[in-house]
Amino acid sequence: MATSERDTTVANIIWGQLSTYTKMACGARNAVADVDALIFKIGGRLKKIKVTLTPEDLYDIELFQGFNLLHTYEGIHVENLNECVYALANKSPKEW
């Protein structure tokens, strides 16, 4: 995971909560820490996923293609984090 001078604690926790299977199935790579969030590229397409930790200790997950927001899941519990990330990366928009 790329690091800078900012605090990467939250991003490291999120990256650790994503299973190896989910990371591999999504083609997750180039993970970057953001403020209370983790951003990573997926697959061979120009898509990115951003996972943000909310003050309620839940996750908001956003799927981007370039700078366009394609889909959002809000208020996701950690138990459902892998399922939602996998769905965004591997299913068609009709299945979201």
N, C-alpha and C positions, 0 to 999 in steps of 0.2 A: 504494500500500500504506500502511495506517495505521502510524504510528510513535509511539513513546513514548520514554522515557528509557532503556529497556533496549537491549541490543545486538541489532541486527537483522541482523547479518552472515549468519547461517545462513539466516534466512528469505529474505533477498534472493538468496542463492545458489540456494535451492530454487525460488523464483519464476522466476529466470532459466533454470533447467534445464527448466522446463515450457515446451513449445513454444507458440507463439501459437495454433496449430491446436487443441491440447488445451485451452487456456484458453477459446477461443471455443466449441468443441464442448461443453464442460461448463457454459458460462455462468458461469465463475469470476469472482467479484467480492468486494469487501470483505475483501481479504486482510489478515491481522493477524499480527504476529510474536509468537511465544511462545518460551520457553526452548528452544533447539535445535529449533524447529519452525515450521511455517507453517500457519495455519488460514484457510480461505476458504469462502465460501458457493458453492453450485453450483445452476444451473438456477432454475426458478421455485418450487421446493419448499422446504421448511424443512430442507434438507440441508446439511451441512458436511463438508468433508474436512480431516483433519489429517495433515500429512506431517512426520514426526519423523526427524531424523538420529541414528543410533545410534552408540555408541562404536566399532563395527566399520566405520564409514563406509558403512553401508547405510541404507536407509529403511524405516520402518514407516508404513503408510498406513491410516488409520481413517476409516470413513464413519459419520457420525452423522445421525440425524433427531431434532431437538430435543436432548435429553440422552441418547437411547438409542443405544448402539453397535450398528450393523447388520452391519458386516463389517470384517475386518482382514486386511491383507497384511503379513507380517513378513519382514525380511531381503531387501528388494528392492534390486537393483543400479540404479545411475543409468540404465543402458541400458534398463531396463524401467519406469522411473518414469512416463513419459507413457502407456504402454500400460495400466498398472494404474489410474492416476487416471481415464483415459477409461472403462475398464471399470466402475469403481465408479459413475461418474456417469451412464452411458448404457445399461448393460445390466441386465437383470432379475436378481434374486438367483439364479435357476437357472443363469445363465451365469457367475457369479463363480467 
